[in-house]
Amino acid sequence: RKPDMIFIAGDLVESGGEQRDWDEFWKHNTSSESAESIAGSIPVMAALGNHEYFEGPYLDGYNQPGSERAVRRFLTYFELPANNSPNQEQEGRYYSIKYGPATFIVLDVCNNGINKSGDDTNFYLLGENDPGGGNASDFGFGSHQYEWLEGELIESQLNSKFTFVIFHHSPYSSGPHGYPPGESENTDNHPGYPVRLLTPLFMKYGVDVVIAGHDEIWERSEITGFETKPDREEAVHTIHFYDVGTGGDGLRGPEERLDN
């Protein structure tokens, strides 16, 4: 197979702050001795996962400024399109690429304010609007990423045949992160559930496919609603949501309570 590009839905490494983890990633994906080196010949476009924000089990996990140090390793390795954020530190954390008939939009959904609220995807990670937080990008209403996303979706609806969105936390899942946010039984403090707030935006502008991970389970969901066409007419539209499992960490099974 000779793909034009490779997209990764986050969690490239176990600990973003551990250089040895990055060394292992590149060892598997590059080779100075082989013409078949994947990353040496094919563009690799990655989304940030929570493990890229994770400094390491021996480095106090998620902390500030540790999580920012971890993400800077990711940003060092990837040269990514600009998103024109007013916060220069958020460049590279979300971006879009137009290629042939398709637009690919890559988001950072590893954090959302308010910390430990029903909209937060990581109770351990402080974001841009949290006191003492870092630069993890909010994705909720009113955030720069949300407004940027809507602009990119409008552009894609008008000028591309297909729109793909890639990020880490799967919004529809029967895996361990499919529970609603919380810290009690049958909830999760690292959930993908809050990312559902973006579904109406995806539906409105006719996103075709959403690709995520996080739960390390292979799963496909179909969500049907109404796309608003540029002429303001509505049409029935279906979005395909994929949790693409994992490249090398083993696969989980569904949670019994979420198996339906």
C-alpha positions in Angstrom: 0.0 0.0 0.0 1.2 3.5 -0.9 -1.0 6.0 0.9 -0.7 9.7 0.1 -0.8 10.5 3.9 -1.2 8.9 7.2 -3.4 10.3 10.0 -3.1 9.3 13.6 -5.9 10.0 16.0 -3.7 10.7 19.0 -1.7 8.8 21.6 1.4 8.2 19.5 3.4 7.5 22.7 2.7 6.4 26.2 4.2 9.4 27.8 4.7 12.6 25.8 7.3 13.9 28.3 9.5 10.8 28.0 12.1 11.1 25.3 12.6 7.4 25.2 9.0 6.9 24.2 9.4 9.2 21.3 12.7 7.4 20.3 10.7 4.2 20.2 7.9 5.7 18.1 10.4 7.0 15.5 12.4 3.8 15.6 9.3 1.9 14.4 8.3 4.4 11.8 11.6 5.5 10.3 14.7 3.8 9.1 17.9 5.3 7.7 18.7 2.0 6.0 15.5 1.3 4.2 13.8 3.0 1.3 10.5 1.8 2.8 10.7 4.0 5.8 7.1 5.1 6.5 7.6 8.5 8.0 10.6 9.0 5.7 8.5 8.9 2.6 4.8 9.5 3.6 3.5 12.6 5.4 2.3 11.7 8.9 -0.3 14.1 10.3 -1.2 13.5 13.9 -3.8 14.7 16.4 -2.8 15.3 20.0 -4.0 12.6 22.4 -4.1 12.8 26.2 -0.8 10.8 26.4 1.0 13.5 24.4 0.0 15.8 27.4 1.1 13.2 29.9 4.6 14.0 31.2 5.2 10.5 32.5 4.5 8.3 35.5 7.8 9.2 37.1 7.4 12.9 36.2 4.1 13.7 38.1 1.7 12.7 35.3 -0.4 15.7 34.2 0.9 18.9 35.7 1.9 22.4 34.7 4.3 23.1 33.3 5.1 19.4 32.8 2.2 18.9 30.3 3.4 21.8 28.3 6.9 20.4 28.2 5.4 17.1 26.9 3.4 18.8 24.1 6.5 20.7 23.0 8.1 17.4 22.1 5.2 16.6 19.8 5.3 20.1 18.3 9.0 19.8 17.7 8.5 16.7 15.6 5.6 17.9 13.4 5.5 20.9 11.1 1.8 21.6 10.9 -0.5 24.3 9.2 -1.2 27.5 11.1 -4.6 28.0 12.8 -4.0 31.7 13.5 -4.8 31.4 17.2 -4.3 34.6 19.2 -2.4 32.3 21.6 0.8 31.5 19.7 1.3 28.4 22.0 -1.7 26.8 20.4 -0.3 26.7 16.9 0.0 23.1 15.7 -2.5 21.8 18.2 -5.3 21.9 15.7 -5.1 22.5 12.0 -6.7 21.6 8.6 -5.4 20.3 5.3 -7.1 20.4 1.9 -6.0 17.6 -0.4 -7.7 16.7 -3.7 -11.5 16.6 -3.2 -11.2 16.3 0.6 -10.6 18.5 3.6 -9.1 17.0 6.7 -9.6 18.9 10.0 -7.5 17.8 13.0 -8.7 19.0 16.5 -7.3 19.0 20.0 -10.1 17.8 22.3 -7.9 16.8 25.2 -9.3 19.5 27.4 -12.3 21.8 27.8 -13.3 24.1 30.5 -14.4 24.3 33.2 -12.0 21.8 34.9 -13.9 18.7 36.1 -17.1 20.0 34.6 -19.6 18.1 32.4 -17.8 19.5 29.3 -14.3 18.5 30.4 -12.5 15.5 28.7 -9.6 15.3 31.1 -10.1 16.0 34.9 -6.3 15.9 35.4 -5.3 18.5 32.8 -5.7 22.2 33.3 -6.4 24.2 30.1 -6.2 27.7 28.8 -9.1 29.1 30.9 -8.2 27.3 34.2 -6.3 29.2 36.9 -2.7 28.1 36.8 -3.4 26.2 33.6 -1.5 25.7 30.5 -2.3 26.0 26.8 -4.4 22.9 26.2 -7.0 24.1 23.7 -10.7 24.5 24.8 -13.1 23.3 22.1 -16.4 24.5 23.6 -18.7 27.3 22.5 -16.9 30.6 22.4 -13.4 29.2 22.2 -11.1 30.1 19.4 -10.9 26.5 18.3 -14.7 26.2 18.1 -14.9 29.4 16.0 -12.0 28.4 13.8 -13.6 24.9 13.3 -16.8 26.4 12.1 -14.9 28.6 9.6 -13.1 25.5 8.3 -16.3 23.5 8.0 -18.0 26.3 6.0 -15.0 26.5 3.7 -15.0 22.7 3.3 -18.8 22.5 2.6 -18.4 25.0 -0.2 -15.2 23.8 -1.8 -14.6 20.1 -0.9 -16.5 17.0 -1.8 -15.7 15.2 1.5 -15.0 16.5 5.0 -13.1 14.3 7.5 -12.5 15.3 11.1 -9.8 13.6 13.2 -9.2 13.9 17.0 -8.6 11.7 20.0 -11.5 11.3 22.4 -14.3 9.3 20.8 -17.7 10.9 21.5 -19.7 7.7 20.9 -18.2 4.6 22.5 -19.1 1.5 24.4 -15.5 1.4 25.7 -14.3 2.6 29.2 -14.3 6.3 28.2 -17.9 6.1 26.9 -19.4 7.0 30.3 -20.6 10.5 31.1 -18.0 12.7 32.9 -17.7 12.4 36.6 -15.8 10.7 39.4 -18.5 8.3 40.7 -19.6 4.9 39.6 -20.6 4.6 35.9 -18.9 7.9 35.1 -15.4 8.6 33.8 -12.8 11.3 34.6 -11.3 11.0 31.2 -14.4 10.8 29.0 -15.0 11.3 25.3 -18.7 12.0 25.9 -18.3 15.8 26.2 -17.1 16.0 22.6 -20.7 15.3 21.5 -21.2 19.1 21.9 -19.5 19.4 18.5 -21.9 17.0 16.7 -24.5 19.6 15.8 -21.7 21.6 14.1 -20.5 18.6 12.2 -24.1 17.8 11.2 -24.9 21.4 10.1 -22.0 21.5 7.7 -22.2 18.0 6.4 -19.1 16.3 7.9 -18.8 12.8 6.3 -16.5 11.0 8.7 -15.2 11.5 12.2 -12.2 9.5 13.2 -11.2 9.2 16.9 -9.5 6.8 19.3 -8.9 6.9 23.1 -11.0 3.8 24.0 -8.7 1.4 22.1 -11.7 -0.4 20.7 -12.9 -0.9 17.1 -16.3 0.6 16.7 -18.4 2.5 14.2 -21.5 4.6 14.9 -23.9 6.4 12.6 -25.6 9.6 13.6 -28.4 11.0 11.4 -29.7 14.5 11.4 -30.0 17.5 9.1 -27.3 19.3 7.1 -27.9 22.9 6.3 -27.0 23.4 2.7 -25.4 26.7 1.5 -28.7 27.6 -0.1 -30.2 27.4 3.4 -32.2 24.3 2.6 -32.0 21.3 5.0 -31.2 17.7 3.9 -31.0 14.5 5.8 -27.4 13.7 6.5 -25.5 10.8 8.2 -22.1 11.1 9.9 -20.0 8.0 10.3 -18.1 8.1 13.6 -15.1 5.6 13.9 -13.1 4.6 17.0 -10.1 3.2 15.1 -8.7 1.1 18.0 -4.9 1.3 18.5 -1.8 0.6 16.6 0.1 -1.3 19.2 -1.3 -1.3 22.7 -3.8 -4.1 22.5 -7.6 -3.9 22.1 -10.2 -3.5 24.8 -13.6 -4.9 24.8 -16.9 -3.1 25.4 -18.1 -2.2 28.8 -21.0 -4.4 29.9 -23.2 -1.4 30.8 -22.5 0.3 27.5 -22.6 -2.7 25.3 -26.0 -1.7 23.8 
